[in-house]
């Protein structure tokens, strides 16, 4: 179970409440009034805990689990241990996420400005918003209601932050408009200068970066990720996008709704990602590209040209996945033939 020094469980909740929250169906014989007190992994769950099975790699752990209840797909019901209550869902992982949110909801801000915080007299702080020690809120900034500004975070002059948004410790947000219900994790840098200059042997000439960063609603931005402000047009992060730790997003980039960008990926300036694109870890994209809706970029892939909608690519330079692996097999056969 989660360490109570760091995580405070709510509840308990009945099976009926869990099913209602997740649109799951209780398997026959499950008592809807049975109370569950926490979430736990299959391997360590006990009779008061609820767990889930989504990945086939954990089928053996499911068979041997002591969990009181488990969220599973209908196809796994027959192998469930005796006495385990089952919540049947077509999307077990999603259902588990909703259950975990019930037990461990977002901690509401304590409200108030801590001693040692620096809030400019012209800044506006919404109701029930907390500003941590050492944090700075610049002139004309507007922070919405129920926000949490972490210790030593910096909210620059004129920045707007929407309601229910959390900004982590030591993060900085400048030249930016942040939406509602966003999470910006510790150490992120939002709105710093884009990497813009005119090359010249006599000395590179800096191009002023005059755009902003626009972060729409329900976006998460991981620890130590950097998002540069635009050079003229804005850098835009679409609603519902998830950005992992240590990601670099250059100036003028436009990211659509619901995209997923994983650790150490880099997206060069003026590239556009349409909705629901996935960029896996260490993917690298040169500038001025268009990545079509629903495209998937494999880990460590180098993207040097546009990727059509719905296409999965891999390798450096990246190729459609099937083509990449056909070439890999062909090279292996040629190498084997040469050895023989």
PyMOL commands that set and color helices and strands:
alter all, ss='L'
color gray80, all
select helices_A, chain A and resi 15-22+56-64+74-79+92-103+321-339
alter helices_A, ss='H'
color red, helices_A
select strands_A, chain A and resi 13-14+25-26+35-36+38-39+49-52+69-72+85-88+112-113+118-119+124-125+130-131+136-137+142-143+148-149+154-155+160-161+166-167+172-173+176-178+183-184+189-192+197-198+205-206+213-215+220-221+226-228+235-237+242-243+248-249+254-255+260-261+266-267+272-273+278-279+284-285+290-291+296-297+302-303+312-314+319-320
alter strands_A, ss='S'
color yellow, strands_A
deselect
rebuild
show_as cartoon
